[in-house]
Amino acid sequence: MTRIAKLAMQITWSVSIVGICTFIGGTYGWTHHAWIGAAALGTVGFCVGAAIAACPLAFIEILGPGL
């Protein structure tokens, strides 16, 4: 049961982080550079989100020592 819960949490983390980063990149690109910027920055957001999703502990470390 714990393996299933861990897998479900990893999938949820990965999908949500990649989706959030892609959305932020696309929205920023759309508001400042039209559809070309939305496509480009959405792709960048997807890559950054995939990198963050691959190593959540590094992401928490980047946030700072305050956590």
Backbone torsions as a table, in degrees:
resi	resn	phi	psi	omega
1	MET	NA	-37.9	-178.8
2	THR	-69.3	-31.7	177.3
3	ARG	-64.8	-39.4	179.6
4	ILE	-67.6	-41.6	178.9
5	ALA	-65.3	-41.5	179.0
6	LYS	-64.3	-43.0	178.4
7	LEU	-63.4	-41.7	178.7
8	ALA	-63.6	-39.9	178.3
9	MET	-68.3	-37.8	178.1
10	GLN	-65.4	-42.3	179.1
11	ILE	-65.1	-44.2	178.9
12	THR	-61.5	-45.1	178.1
13	TRP	-59.5	-49.2	-176.4
14	SER	-63.2	-48.6	-178.1
15	VAL	-64.4	-42.4	-177.7
16	SER	-69.3	-42.2	-179.2
17	ILE	-67.3	-44.6	179.2
18	VAL	-63.4	-41.9	178.6
19	GLY	-64.4	-43.2	-179.9
20	ILE	-64.6	-45.7	-179.1
21	CYS	-65.8	-38.9	177.1
22	THR	-65.2	-42.2	178.7
23	PHE	-63.1	-45.2	179.9
24	ILE	-63.4	-45.2	178.7
25	GLY	-62.9	-44.0	179.2
26	GLY	-65.6	-40.7	179.1
27	THR	-66.4	-44.7	178.7
28	TYR	-63.4	-43.8	178.7
29	GLY	-62.8	-38.9	-179.4
30	TRP	-67.4	-41.0	-176.3
31	THR	-74.5	-25.4	-175.7
32	HIS	-110.1	-20.9	-174.0
33	HIS	-138.5	14.9	-179.9
34	ALA	66.0	-156.6	-170.9
35	TRP	-71.0	-29.3	177.8
36	ILE	-67.0	-42.5	177.1
37	GLY	-66.2	-35.5	177.9
38	ALA	-64.4	-42.4	178.9
39	ALA	-67.1	-43.9	-177.7
40	ALA	-68.2	-49.4	-177.7
41	LEU	-74.6	-25.4	171.8
42	GLY	-65.8	-38.6	176.3
43	THR	-66.4	-42.7	177.2
44	VAL	-62.1	-43.1	177.9
45	GLY	-61.7	-38.2	177.5
46	PHE	-63.2	-44.4	179.7
47	CYS	-65.3	-43.2	178.6
48	VAL	-65.6	-41.0	177.5
49	GLY	-62.8	-38.6	177.8
50	ALA	-65.9	-38.7	178.5
51	ALA	-66.8	-41.0	178.5
52	ILE	-67.5	-40.4	-179.1
53	ALA	-66.9	-27.8	-178.7
54	ALA	-70.9	-30.2	-177.2
55	CYS	-139.6	83.9	-177.2
56	PRO	-63.7	-30.1	179.9
57	LEU	-66.8	-36.3	176.2
58	ALA	-64.4	-37.9	177.9
59	PHE	-62.9	-42.7	179.3
60	ILE	-66.9	-36.1	177.1
61	GLU	-65.1	-38.0	-179.1
62	ILE	-65.5	-33.8	-178.1
63	LEU	-60.3	-26.7	174.9
64	GLY	122.5	168.1	-177.2
65	PRO	-75.1	-8.3	-177.9
66	GLY	-70.3	-15.2	-177.2
67	LEU	-85.9	NA	NA
